[in-house]
Amino acid sequence: MKISRRNFLLGLGATGVVAGGASVLVPMMQREGTLVNTKSRALHVDGTEGPLPKESDVVIIGAGIQGIMTAINLAERGLSVTICEKGEVAGEMSGRAYSQIISYKTSPHIFPLHHYGKKVWRGMNEKIGMDTSYRTHGRVEAIPHEQELAVVEEWIKVNSENPGFDTPLKTRIIKGEELAARLPGAQSKWTIGGFEEDAGSVDPETGVSMLARYAMQIGVKIYTNCAVRGIETAAGKISDVVTEKGSIKTSSVVLAGGIWTRLFMGNMNVDIPTLNIYLSQQRVTAVPGAPKGNVHLPNGIHFREQADGTYAVAPRIFTSSIVKDSFILGPGFLHLLGGGELPLEFKMGPDLWNSFTTKTSWKNDEVTPFEEYRVAMATPNNEHLDRVFNKMKAEFPVFKDSKVVERWGAAINLTSDELPIISEVPQYPGLFINTATGWGMTESPASGQITADLVMGKTPFIDATPYSMKRFG
């Protein structure tokens, strides 16, 4: 089964797979990929010490990349900002992302988020006075046939006309010696490629932690191991955030909860129609003569050079773990079924049972699932990781002596229209959501600024209508 990026058949389609019998069901049960408590792989950040503040202009739930970027934008505008994180800074997806900083072939509503994000990341190290690990080193994507070439050329033409933010589009077609120089030693005869000159990357285990340290320098308070249990209102407006360590008075809350956003809002009787998808990644040792920068090949090879010279390697095979929400939300995702380059596999395992036994409602004085899952992510699929590493070695023999440094699983939450949710919650004035950013590291500078604009009652600098919760009806 092949499905284009983030175009995943979920929910009821999974039941049809199950109905296929033992030949389908047994591999689904044996497949790796289960949500478990784990350790953060991000650089540790010491949280703010002492008791919680009695009040704060804004309270942000979650210290991943979206929460940290939003906090920086608000603090730089003079607001007092407090972040409450159930576990560690960047402990979950933000410390496990693939972290390309790109805009290549993005859709019209996604392109401005990425184009702006690239611009901000290029100046980030200088701005905060720290090395986030960000590097601009270009990205090449081989183009396999004429039909794809026509698509890329049209995308370049459309987005070159007025890309915005006083920043030109720096994506072009390359071939011949220039392409060969980006893919030294490739065994396949690639003849043409799309080259994004200003693409870059951030090492997730470093980037968000450095941004968090900068946020604290400019006055943001970050309380780790401090799960938010709920939100209280007065006269129809936000009044308090209730955590396991006490309450904070505030009139504005930003929920940047990643895969936990749906569960948190469900306790407030607000439906957030997102489903979680698992993926696996690994880091391998550097070797002399290997390609530089970011490489994407249509034969299933995808890797990114890290700041220390190692390579992040992603199989780009996704796993939908069948859970209760698969049956609730599945019909809304069925229209995304289609051909494409990225496989989706289904998993039947402990997640299904856990989805029926995990609390979905609680009172603010009760222990929540967030306190039971401080740092939780999917287990990696070693079969997928072995396969892509072997492909990489076959395509680039220079990697034959490269070794695996580490492997990890990850999880992202997605909407059926493949757009993020950056929005005020209509039922709760003063409550805002910043989540479902499938390219979170690239999109975070823009999504953080849009969220800050919304909190302050300003017109967002990018039209936020496509990301509003109102689109769900």
Salt bridges, closest charged atoms under 4 A:
ASP46 OD1 - HIS44 NE2 2.84
GLU76 OE2 - LYS127 NZ 3.08
GLU88 OE1 - HIS44 ND1 3.03
GLU92 OE2 - LYS86 NZ 2.82
ASP131 OD1 - ARG135 NH1 3.13
GLU141 OE1 - ARG139 NH1 2.96
GLU141 OE2 - HIS296 NE2 3.60
GLU148 OE2 - LYS105 NZ 2.41
GLU178 OE2 - ARG172 NH2 2.73
GLU196 OE2 - LYS118 NZ 2.61
GLU197 OE1 - ARG172 NE 3.99
ASP198 OD1 - LYS118 NZ 2.86
ASP198 OD2 - ARG122 NH1 3.44
ASP203 OD1 - ARG304 NH1 3.02
GLU205 OE1 - ARG41 NH1 3.08
ASP240 OD2 - LYS249 NZ 3.42
GLU244 OE2 - ARG374 NH1 2.58
ASP271 OD1 - ARG262 NH1 2.55
GLU305 OE2 - LYS292 NZ 3.47
ASP308 OD2 - ARG283 NH1 3.46
ASP325 OD2 - ARG262 NE 2.79
GLU341 OE2 - HIS296 NE2 3.24
GLU345 OE1 - ARG31 NE 2.88
GLU345 OE1 - HIS384 NE2 2.84
GLU371 OE1 - ARG229 NH2 2.77
GLU383 OE2 - ARG387 NH2 3.03
ASP386 OD1 - ARG407 NH2 2.68
ASP401 OD2 - LYS400 NZ 3.07
GLU406 OE2 - ARG41 NH2 2.45
GLU406 OE2 - ARG283 NE 3.09
ASP417 OD2 - ARG471 NE 2.52
GLU443 OE2 - HIS114 NE2 2.83
ASP453 OD1 - ARG77 NH1 2.78
